[in-house]
């Protein structure tokens, strides 16, 4: 499979789910760390509606699935990551 096809499939997966972790992307597409970095760069550069969430994964930040704008995340007690949408101005 060409890398451009992986980018397209990862984008489709993100569009369907609204968010995805980097670990899931590594498993889904059998990527090593360098390939994952290339995938992240490809997605973030070509899709301004996708945003990195504190290095844990990607989230769709605009469009039909998320009309609220940017995502704000905070680590809570026990290592739980809580994310909230900030309303767009």
Phi and psi in radians as a Rosetta constraint file:
Dihedral C 1 N 2 CA 2 C 2 CIRCULARHARMONIC -1.235 0.35
Dihedral N 2 CA 2 C 2 N 3 CIRCULARHARMONIC 2.657 0.35
Dihedral C 2 N 3 CA 3 C 3 CIRCULARHARMONIC -1.135 0.35
Dihedral N 3 CA 3 C 3 N 4 CIRCULARHARMONIC -0.586 0.35
Dihedral C 3 N 4 CA 4 C 4 CIRCULARHARMONIC -1.095 0.35
Dihedral N 4 CA 4 C 4 N 5 CIRCULARHARMONIC -0.557 0.35
Dihedral C 4 N 5 CA 5 C 5 CIRCULARHARMONIC -1.230 0.35
Dihedral N 5 CA 5 C 5 N 6 CIRCULARHARMONIC -0.615 0.35
Dihedral C 5 N 6 CA 6 C 6 CIRCULARHARMONIC -1.128 0.35
Dihedral N 6 CA 6 C 6 N 7 CIRCULARHARMONIC -0.744 0.35
Dihedral C 6 N 7 CA 7 C 7 CIRCULARHARMONIC -1.059 0.35
Dihedral N 7 CA 7 C 7 N 8 CIRCULARHARMONIC -0.781 0.35
Dihedral C 7 N 8 CA 8 C 8 CIRCULARHARMONIC -1.094 0.35
Dihedral N 8 CA 8 C 8 N 9 CIRCULARHARMONIC -0.756 0.35
Dihedral C 8 N 9 CA 9 C 9 CIRCULARHARMONIC -1.186 0.35
Dihedral N 9 CA 9 C 9 N 10 CIRCULARHARMONIC -0.683 0.35
Dihedral C 9 N 10 CA 10 C 10 CIRCULARHARMONIC -1.138 0.35
Dihedral N 10 CA 10 C 10 N 11 CIRCULARHARMONIC -0.686 0.35
Dihedral C 10 N 11 CA 11 C 11 CIRCULARHARMONIC -1.110 0.35
Dihedral N 11 CA 11 C 11 N 12 CIRCULARHARMONIC -0.757 0.35
Dihedral C 11 N 12 CA 12 C 12 CIRCULARHARMONIC -1.072 0.35
Dihedral N 12 CA 12 C 12 N 13 CIRCULARHARMONIC -0.745 0.35
Dihedral C 12 N 13 CA 13 C 13 CIRCULARHARMONIC -1.071 0.35
Dihedral N 13 CA 13 C 13 N 14 CIRCULARHARMONIC -0.746 0.35
Dihedral C 13 N 14 CA 14 C 14 CIRCULARHARMONIC -1.172 0.35
Dihedral N 14 CA 14 C 14 N 15 CIRCULARHARMONIC -0.681 0.35
Dihedral C 14 N 15 CA 15 C 15 CIRCULARHARMONIC -1.087 0.35
Dihedral N 15 CA 15 C 15 N 16 CIRCULARHARMONIC -0.682 0.35
Dihedral C 15 N 16 CA 16 C 16 CIRCULARHARMONIC -1.237 0.35
Dihedral N 16 CA 16 C 16 N 17 CIRCULARHARMONIC -0.684 0.35
Dihedral C 16 N 17 CA 17 C 17 CIRCULARHARMONIC -1.738 0.35
Dihedral N 17 CA 17 C 17 N 18 CIRCULARHARMONIC -0.363 0.35
Dihedral C 17 N 18 CA 18 C 18 CIRCULARHARMONIC 1.495 0.35
Dihedral N 18 CA 18 C 18 N 19 CIRCULARHARMONIC -0.384 0.35
Dihedral C 18 N 19 CA 19 C 19 CIRCULARHARMONIC -2.831 0.35
Dihedral N 19 CA 19 C 19 N 20 CIRCULARHARMONIC 2.710 0.35
Dihedral C 19 N 20 CA 20 C 20 CIRCULARHARMONIC -2.766 0.35
Dihedral N 20 CA 20 C 20 N 21 CIRCULARHARMONIC 2.471 0.35
Dihedral C 20 N 21 CA 21 C 21 CIRCULARHARMONIC -1.468 0.35
Dihedral N 21 CA 21 C 21 N 22 CIRCULARHARMONIC 2.766 0.35
Dihedral C 21 N 22 CA 22 C 22 CIRCULARHARMONIC -1.175 0.35
Dihedral N 22 CA 22 C 22 N 23 CIRCULARHARMONIC -0.576 0.35
Dihedral C 22 N 23 CA 23 C 23 CIRCULARHARMONIC -1.113 0.35
Dihedral N 23 CA 23 C 23 N 24 CIRCULARHARMONIC -0.681 0.35
Dihedral C 23 N 24 CA 24 C 24 CIRCULARHARMONIC -1.147 0.35
Dihedral N 24 CA 24 C 24 N 25 CIRCULARHARMONIC -0.725 0.35
Dihedral C 24 N 25 CA 25 C 25 CIRCULARHARMONIC -1.066 0.35
Dihedral N 25 CA 25 C 25 N 26 CIRCULARHARMONIC -0.733 0.35
Dihedral C 25 N 26 CA 26 C 26 CIRCULARHARMONIC -1.059 0.35
Dihedral N 26 CA 26 C 26 N 27 CIRCULARHARMONIC -0.765 0.35
Dihedral C 26 N 27 CA 27 C 27 CIRCULARHARMONIC -1.240 0.35
Dihedral N 27 CA 27 C 27 N 28 CIRCULARHARMONIC -0.774 0.35
Dihedral C 27 N 28 CA 28 C 28 CIRCULARHARMONIC -1.045 0.35
Dihedral N 28 CA 28 C 28 N 29 CIRCULARHARMONIC -0.712 0.35
Dihedral C 28 N 29 CA 29 C 29 CIRCULARHARMONIC -1.947 0.35
Dihedral N 29 CA 29 C 29 N 30 CIRCULARHARMONIC 0.145 0.35
Dihedral C 29 N 30 CA 30 C 30 CIRCULARHARMONIC 0.924 0.35
Dihedral N 30 CA 30 C 30 N 31 CIRCULARHARMONIC 0.983 0.35
Dihedral C 30 N 31 CA 31 C 31 CIRCULARHARMONIC -1.755 0.35
Dihedral N 31 CA 31 C 31 N 32 CIRCULARHARMONIC 2.535 0.35
Dihedral C 31 N 32 CA 32 C 32 CIRCULARHARMONIC -1.540 0.35
Dihedral N 32 CA 32 C 32 N 33 CIRCULARHARMONIC 3.130 0.35
Dihedral C 32 N 33 CA 33 C 33 CIRCULARHARMONIC -1.073 0.35
Dihedral N 33 CA 33 C 33 N 34 CIRCULARHARMONIC -0.718 0.35
Dihedral C 33 N 34 CA 34 C 34 CIRCULARHARMONIC -1.157 0.35
Dihedral N 34 CA 34 C 34 N 35 CIRCULARHARMONIC -0.710 0.35
Dihedral C 34 N 35 CA 35 C 35 CIRCULARHARMONIC -1.158 0.35
Dihedral N 35 CA 35 C 35 N 36 CIRCULARHARMONIC -0.649 0.35
Dihedral C 35 N 36 CA 36 C 36 CIRCULARHARMONIC -1.101 0.35
Dihedral N 36 CA 36 C 36 N 37 CIRCULARHARMONIC -0.732 0.35
Dihedral C 36 N 37 CA 37 C 37 CIRCULARHARMONIC -1.085 0.35
Dihedral N 37 CA 37 C 37 N 38 CIRCULARHARMONIC -0.709 0.35
Dihedral C 37 N 38 CA 38 C 38 CIRCULARHARMONIC -1.103 0.35
Dihedral N 38 CA 38 C 38 N 39 CIRCULARHARMONIC -0.717 0.35
Dihedral C 38 N 39 CA 39 C 39 CIRCULARHARMONIC -1.110 0.35
Dihedral N 39 CA 39 C 39 N 40 CIRCULARHARMONIC -0.814 0.35
Dihedral C 39 N 40 CA 40 C 40 CIRCULARHARMONIC -1.013 0.35
Dihedral N 40 CA 40 C 40 N 41 CIRCULARHARMONIC -0.824 0.35
Dihedral C 40 N 41 CA 41 C 41 CIRCULARHARMONIC -1.082 0.35
Dihedral N 41 CA 41 C 41 N 42 CIRCULARHARMONIC -0.764 0.35
Dihedral C 41 N 42 CA 42 C 42 CIRCULARHARMONIC -1.082 0.35
Dihedral N 42 CA 42 C 42 N 43 CIRCULARHARMONIC -0.743 0.35
Dihedral C 42 N 43 CA 43 C 43 CIRCULARHARMONIC -1.232 0.35
Dihedral N 43 CA 43 C 43 N 44 CIRCULARHARMONIC -0.797 0.35
Dihedral C 43 N 44 CA 44 C 44 CIRCULARHARMONIC -1.190 0.35
Dihedral N 44 CA 44 C 44 N 45 CIRCULARHARMONIC -0.599 0.35
Dihedral C 44 N 45 CA 45 C 45 CIRCULARHARMONIC -1.323 0.35
Dihedral N 45 CA 45 C 45 N 46 CIRCULARHARMONIC -0.703 0.35
Dihedral C 45 N 46 CA 46 C 46 CIRCULARHARMONIC -1.563 0.35
Dihedral N 46 CA 46 C 46 N 47 CIRCULARHARMONIC -0.241 0.35
Dihedral C 46 N 47 CA 47 C 47 CIRCULARHARMONIC -2.239 0.35
Dihedral N 47 CA 47 C 47 N 48 CIRCULARHARMONIC 1.600 0.35
Dihedral C 47 N 48 CA 48 C 48 CIRCULARHARMONIC -1.114 0.35
Dihedral N 48 CA 48 C 48 N 49 CIRCULARHARMONIC -0.263 0.35
Dihedral C 48 N 49 CA 49 C 49 CIRCULARHARMONIC -1.440 0.35
Dihedral N 49 CA 49 C 49 N 50 CIRCULARHARMONIC -0.045 0.35
Dihedral C 49 N 50 CA 50 C 50 CIRCULARHARMONIC -1.819 0.35
Dihedral N 50 CA 50 C 50 N 51 CIRCULARHARMONIC 2.402 0.35
Dihedral C 50 N 51 CA 51 C 51 CIRCULARHARMONIC -2.319 0.35
Dihedral N 51 CA 51 C 51 N 52 CIRCULARHARMONIC 2.488 0.35
Dihedral C 51 N 52 CA 52 C 52 CIRCULARHARMONIC -1.317 0.35
Dihedral N 52 CA 52 C 52 N 53 CIRCULARHARMONIC 2.424 0.35
Dihedral C 52 N 53 CA 53 C 53 CIRCULARHARMONIC -1.983 0.35
Dihedral N 53 CA 53 C 53 N 54 CIRCULARHARMONIC 1.633 0.35
Dihedral C 53 N 54 CA 54 C 54 CIRCULARHARMONIC 0.864 0.35
Dihedral N 54 CA 54 C 54 N 55 CIRCULARHARMONIC 0.584 0.35
Dihedral C 54 N 55 CA 55 C 55 CIRCULARHARMONIC 1.298 0.35
Dihedral N 55 CA 55 C 55 N 56 CIRCULARHARMONIC 0.134 0.35
Dihedral C 55 N 56 CA 56 C 56 CIRCULARHARMONIC -1.684 0.35
Dihedral N 56 CA 56 C 56 N 57 CIRCULARHARMONIC -0.494 0.35
Dihedral C 56 N 57 CA 57 C 57 CIRCULARHARMONIC 3.089 0.35
Dihedral N 57 CA 57 C 57 N 58 CIRCULARHARMONIC -2.940 0.35
Dihedral C 57 N 58 CA 58 C 58 CIRCULARHARMONIC -2.054 0.35
Dihedral N 58 CA 58 C 58 N 59 CIRCULARHARMONIC 2.584 0.35
Dihedral C 58 N 59 CA 59 C 59 CIRCULARHARMONIC -2.367 0.35
Dihedral N 59 CA 59 C 59 N 60 CIRCULARHARMONIC 2.501 0.35
Dihedral C 59 N 60 CA 60 C 60 CIRCULARHARMONIC -1.424 0.35
Dihedral N 60 CA 60 C 60 N 61 CIRCULARHARMONIC 2.122 0.35
Dihedral C 60 N 61 CA 61 C 61 CIRCULARHARMONIC -1.882 0.35
Dihedral N 61 CA 61 C 61 N 62 CIRCULARHARMONIC -0.057 0.35
Dihedral C 61 N 62 CA 62 C 62 CIRCULARHARMONIC -2.653 0.35
Dihedral N 62 CA 62 C 62 N 63 CIRCULARHARMONIC 2.992 0.35
Dihedral C 62 N 63 CA 63 C 63 CIRCULARHARMONIC 1.779 0.35
Dihedral N 63 CA 63 C 63 N 64 CIRCULARHARMONIC -2.891 0.35
Dihedral C 63 N 64 CA 64 C 64 CIRCULARHARMONIC -1.147 0.35
Dihedral N 64 CA 64 C 64 N 65 CIRCULARHARMONIC -0.655 0.35
Dihedral C 64 N 65 CA 65 C 65 CIRCULARHARMONIC -1.250 0.35
Dihedral N 65 CA 65 C 65 N 66 CIRCULARHARMONIC -0.527 0.35
Dihedral C 65 N 66 CA 66 C 66 CIRCULARHARMONIC -2.446 0.35
Dihedral N 66 CA 66 C 66 N 67 CIRCULARHARMONIC 1.535 0.35
Dihedral C 66 N 67 CA 67 C 67 CIRCULARHARMONIC -1.413 0.35
Dihedral N 67 CA 67 C 67 N 68 CIRCULARHARMONIC 0.070 0.35
Dihedral C 67 N 68 CA 68 C 68 CIRCULARHARMONIC -1.616 0.35
Dihedral N 68 CA 68 C 68 N 69 CIRCULARHARMONIC -0.248 0.35
Dihedral C 68 N 69 CA 69 C 69 CIRCULARHARMONIC 1.790 0.35
Dihedral N 69 CA 69 C 69 N 70 CIRCULARHARMONIC -2.480 0.35
Dihedral C 69 N 70 CA 70 C 70 CIRCULARHARMONIC -1.222 0.35
Dihedral N 70 CA 70 C 70 N 71 CIRCULARHARMONIC 2.807 0.35
Dihedral C 70 N 71 CA 71 C 71 CIRCULARHARMONIC -1.894 0.35
Dihedral N 71 CA 71 C 71 N 72 CIRCULARHARMONIC 2.394 0.35
Dihedral C 71 N 72 CA 72 C 72 CIRCULARHARMONIC -2.110 0.35
Dihedral N 72 CA 72 C 72 N 73 CIRCULARHARMONIC 2.208 0.35
Dihedral C 72 N 73 CA 73 C 73 CIRCULARHARMONIC -2.116 0.35
Dihedral N 73 CA 73 C 73 N 74 CIRCULARHARMONIC 2.548 0.35
Dihedral C 73 N 74 CA 74 C 74 CIRCULARHARMONIC -2.405 0.35
Dihedral N 74 CA 74 C 74 N 75 CIRCULARHARMONIC 2.380 0.35
Dihedral C 74 N 75 CA 75 C 75 CIRCULARHARMONIC -1.410 0.35
Dihedral N 75 CA 75 C 75 N 76 CIRCULARHARMONIC 2.376 0.35
Dihedral C 75 N 76 CA 76 C 76 CIRCULARHARMONIC -1.875 0.35
Dihedral N 76 CA 76 C 76 N 77 CIRCULARHARMONIC 3.040 0.35
Dihedral C 76 N 77 CA 77 C 77 CIRCULARHARMONIC -0.979 0.35
Dihedral N 77 CA 77 C 77 N 78 CIRCULARHARMONIC 2.379 0.35
Dihedral C 77 N 78 CA 78 C 78 CIRCULARHARMONIC 1.531 0.35
Dihedral N 78 CA 78 C 78 N 79 CIRCULARHARMONIC 0.131 0.35
Dihedral C 78 N 79 CA 79 C 79 CIRCULARHARMONIC 1.357 0.35
Dihedral N 79 CA 79 C 79 N 80 CIRCULARHARMONIC 0.177 0.35
Dihedral C 79 N 80 CA 80 C 80 CIRCULARHARMONIC -1.329 0.35
Dihedral N 80 CA 80 C 80 N 81 CIRCULARHARMONIC 2.313 0.35
Dihedral C 80 N 81 CA 81 C 81 CIRCULARHARMONIC -1.700 0.35
Dihedral N 81 CA 81 C 81 N 82 CIRCULARHARMONIC 2.029 0.35
Dihedral C 81 N 82 CA 82 C 82 CIRCULARHARMONIC -1.816 0.35
Dihedral N 82 CA 82 C 82 N 83 CIRCULARHARMONIC 2.236 0.35
Dihedral C 82 N 83 CA 83 C 83 CIRCULARHARMONIC -2.050 0.35
Dihedral N 83 CA 83 C 83 N 84 CIRCULARHARMONIC 2.472 0.35
Dihedral C 83 N 84 CA 84 C 84 CIRCULARHARMONIC -2.286 0.35
Dihedral N 84 CA 84 C 84 N 85 CIRCULARHARMONIC 2.601 0.35
Dihedral C 84 N 85 CA 85 C 85 CIRCULARHARMONIC -1.574 0.35
Dihedral N 85 CA 85 C 85 N 86 CIRCULARHARMONIC 2.300 0.35
Dihedral C 85 N 86 CA 86 C 86 CIRCULARHARMONIC -1.589 0.35
Dihedral N 86 CA 86 C 86 N 87 CIRCULARHARMONIC 2.287 0.35
Dihedral C 86 N 87 CA 87 C 87 CIRCULARHARMONIC -1.121 0.35
Dihedral N 87 CA 87 C 87 N 88 CIRCULARHARMONIC 2.390 0.35
Dihedral C 87 N 88 CA 88 C 88 CIRCULARHARMONIC -1.232 0.35
Dihedral N 88 CA 88 C 88 N 89 CIRCULARHARMONIC 2.513 0.35
